[in-house]
Amino acid sequence: MAKKRGGTKALTLGKVELHRVAHYTFFVGLLLAIVTGIFSRVIPISFTFNFLILLGLIVGLFNLTAKETAPFLLAAIALMLAGIVNLGLFDLFGLWSQLGSILRSILSNIVVFVVPGAIIVGMKAIWKLASD
């Protein structure tokens, strides 16, 4: 079923647009990445990564419009680069190493969440370029 919205057609599932569901999925994934990064010693990493990858795939498949593709890919690259920095090495009066470790865990989780979406969006962009 298609519904007109702003000159473009959006897929609907009953009364809920898939685009809107994917936006909520993005916020849930981001929140989950932050919370599991803070409590990384308590929550199993396999659960976290599997769930974040699934949410990232949903975001990549349904979230982005054509004009959001380039900003999303640029932001994904920035997050991936930020995620490789080892913040746990910094130590400021013995406090920064714990904070750095938590930040590193959060960024790592965000990267795990964003990468599947970036792969899907990148493949969509390549497909669109090849078909034009």
C-alpha positions in Angstrom: 0.0 0.0 0.0 1.4 3.4 -0.9 0.6 6.7 0.6 1.5 10.1 -0.8 3.6 12.2 1.4 5.4 15.3 0.3 5.4 14.3 -3.3 7.0 10.9 -2.7 5.5 7.6 -1.9 6.1 6.0 1.4 5.5 2.4 2.3 2.9 1.9 4.9 2.2 -1.0 7.2 -1.4 -0.5 8.3 -1.3 3.1 9.6 2.4 3.1 10.5 4.9 4.1 7.9 8.0 1.9 7.7 10.1 5.0 7.4 8.9 6.2 10.8 9.4 2.7 12.3 13.0 2.8 11.1 13.5 6.2 12.7 12.4 4.8 16.0 14.6 1.8 15.4 17.5 4.1 14.9 16.9 5.8 18.3 16.4 2.5 20.0 19.7 1.2 18.5 21.6 4.3 19.5 20.2 4.1 23.1 20.9 0.4 23.3 24.5 1.1 22.1 25.0 3.7 24.8 23.4 1.7 27.6 25.2 -1.5 26.8 28.5 0.5 26.4 28.1 1.8 29.9 27.2 -1.6 31.4 29.5 -3.6 29.1 30.8 -5.7 32.0 27.3 -6.9 32.9 25.5 -7.4 29.5 26.8 -10.3 27.3 28.6 -8.9 24.3 27.1 -11.6 21.9 23.6 -10.4 22.7 24.6 -6.8 22.3 26.3 -7.2 18.9 23.7 -9.5 17.4 20.9 -7.1 18.4 22.7 -4.0 17.2 23.5 -5.7 13.9 19.9 -6.6 13.4 18.7 -3.0 14.2 21.4 -1.6 11.9 20.1 -3.7 9.1 16.6 -2.5 9.7 17.7 1.1 9.7 19.7 0.7 6.5 16.9 -1.0 4.7 14.0 1.3 5.6 15.3 4.6 7.1 16.9 6.7 4.4 15.5 8.7 1.6 17.7 9.6 -1.4 18.7 13.0 0.0 19.8 11.4 3.4 22.2 8.9 1.8 25.3 11.1 1.5 25.0 12.6 5.0 24.4 9.2 6.5 27.4 7.6 4.8 29.6 10.6 5.9 28.4 10.3 9.5 29.0 6.5 9.4 32.6 7.1 8.2 33.1 9.6 11.0 31.8 7.3 13.6 33.8 4.4 12.4 37.0 6.5 12.5 36.1 7.7 16.0 35.4 4.1 17.1 39.0 3.0 16.4 40.6 5.5 18.8 41.7 3.7 22.0 40.4 6.1 24.6 41.3 3.7 27.4 45.0 4.6 27.0 44.5 8.2 28.3 44.8 8.6 32.0 44.0 11.9 33.8 44.6 11.4 37.6 43.5 7.8 37.4 39.9 8.7 36.4 40.1 9.2 32.7 41.1 5.5 32.0 37.7 4.3 33.3 35.8 7.0 31.5 37.9 6.4 28.4 37.1 2.7 28.6 33.4 3.4 28.8 33.5 5.8 25.9 35.5 3.3 23.9 32.8 0.7 24.6 30.0 3.0 23.6 31.7 4.0 20.4 32.4 0.4 19.6 28.8 -0.4 20.0 27.7 2.5 17.9 30.1 1.4 15.1 28.6 -2.1 15.3 25.1 -0.6 15.0 26.0 1.8 12.1 28.1 -0.4 9.9 25.3 -2.8 8.7 23.2 0.3 7.8 26.2 1.9 6.0 26.7 -1.3 4.0 23.1 -1.4 2.9 22.9 2.3 2.1 26.2 2.2 0.2 25.0 -0.8 -1.8 21.7 1.1 -2.5 23.7 4.1 -3.7 25.9 2.0 -6.0 22.8 0.3 -7.4 21.1 3.7 -8.1 24.3 5.1 -9.7 24.6 1.9 -11.9 20.9 2.0 -12.9 20.9 5.7 -13.9 
